[in-house]
Amino acid sequence: MSRYPCLSNLNGSISSDTLHDIEVAGYRYVILTICIFGVVCNLLNLCVLLQRRLKESPYTYLTGLAIADMITLISISPFSIVRGDYMRHENIFFTLVRFESQFYMPLANYFGQVSIMITLALTIERYLFTTYPLRTRTFCKPRYARIIITIILIICALLSFPRFLMENVIPSIGPVDSFNPSICSTQAFIIKYSSTNSTHIGQCFCVVGCPRKKFLPYRNAYYITMFIINQILPVFILLFLNLKLIRRVQNSNRYTLDELVARQHTQMPSSSTLMMHPIKQKRLRDEHRLTKTLVAIVLVFLVCNTFTIVSYPNFIKQITIKKYPNYINSGFRIQKLITNIMLLLNYSINFFFYCAFNQKFLDTLKTTFRHTICSYLQDKFYHQNNNIATQRTLLNSTTSSANSSCYLQSKQHSSYKNISIYDEEFLRLKQYPKQLSLRK
């Protein structure tokens, strides 16, 4: 007997409870943990990349990449709540799924596309800079990088706007015996709480994806086009350029940037060497480290997006429809979960590549947090010292006021004594003439 009766199909076969538990645990714990972890890592990236020391154009691209990755992870977080089988209230669940399909997921896809295009733009800039350093040096500046990122944001917004309009969802409620979970877009569950209709309690419930009718003729063409633009073309371009950059990194110990510039003009042989200024050597090392960092980022992107390409639903249906017709409702669910985990890792782990391959980023990270910690400790000790000094000042002022009050009281007492003495003397003098007159 299955622990999840709503997962039974009409043909009598029962979905595996283990399969359901793995899927729910993956969305409930693994994906949510990766999202939180990725947001923290991208916040650390921004804390370092926004420092004035990292002002070159590649760091401008990396700053935009960190912002896009962080917003993508934040937008995907509600997806883990919906797919994590948390609730048994059909109205709340339907509201969350509707927001997810019409807002959260289109927003995540938009910023995911922005992240891909920024990675592509950075790779093209690195390739041109390492190949034609003299010609492209004037264009590889932060101002042009910000302009390119703005253009990417506008173009991706125009391309992703139909996602916010195409999708719609409808609820599906039915008895356990006749419920068909194969049409569901979410996990089917038995309703335990209902605020609209008490007869729904005990029945199966899920949400079914239902594209809007007016966009239905263009829906497949749109998603195939976006799949080619976002996945196929970037993978081939990045693979080609990344192989070129790997060769540049391998030859970085033999060639220098000045040699490449001179070779463009004079075709000097590779065996000759030039003496370089230490500052130029340091700049060249920073450029090589940036290239290594980009190579690592692109390699992870290629690996993670390979899972996306082979997990395209229409592609899976065409392959498995004859021999494994039920794969799209069973094994594909785990394949889709693994694909989502790989994509989220791609948005989350760039921080470790920056620390591993870019010494300038690592030094800036240490300096930034050392300065932050020292400033915090200084402020803390400053406030403590101020409090102690204030207490001492209050104590001294209280003591001095007490002393002054005692002094004033003593002065007043002595003045009272003097006044009384004067009064007695005045009375005595006033009586003295009378005494004299009596003697006479």
URRAHU-V295657 format. One record per helix or strand of 3 or more residues. SS is the DSSP state (h for helix, s for strand). FROM is the first residue (numbers start at 1). TO is the last residue. Records with the same first field share a line. If there is no record, write none. Layout:
SS: FROM-TO ; FROM-TO
This chain:
h: 5-7 ; 17-49 ; 57-83 ; 90-131 ; 133-136 ; 142-160 ; 163-166 ; 181-183 ; 198-200 ; 213-250 ; 257-266 ; 278-310 ; 313-320 ; 327-329 ; 331-348 ; 350-357 ; 359-439
s: 169-174 ; 204-209
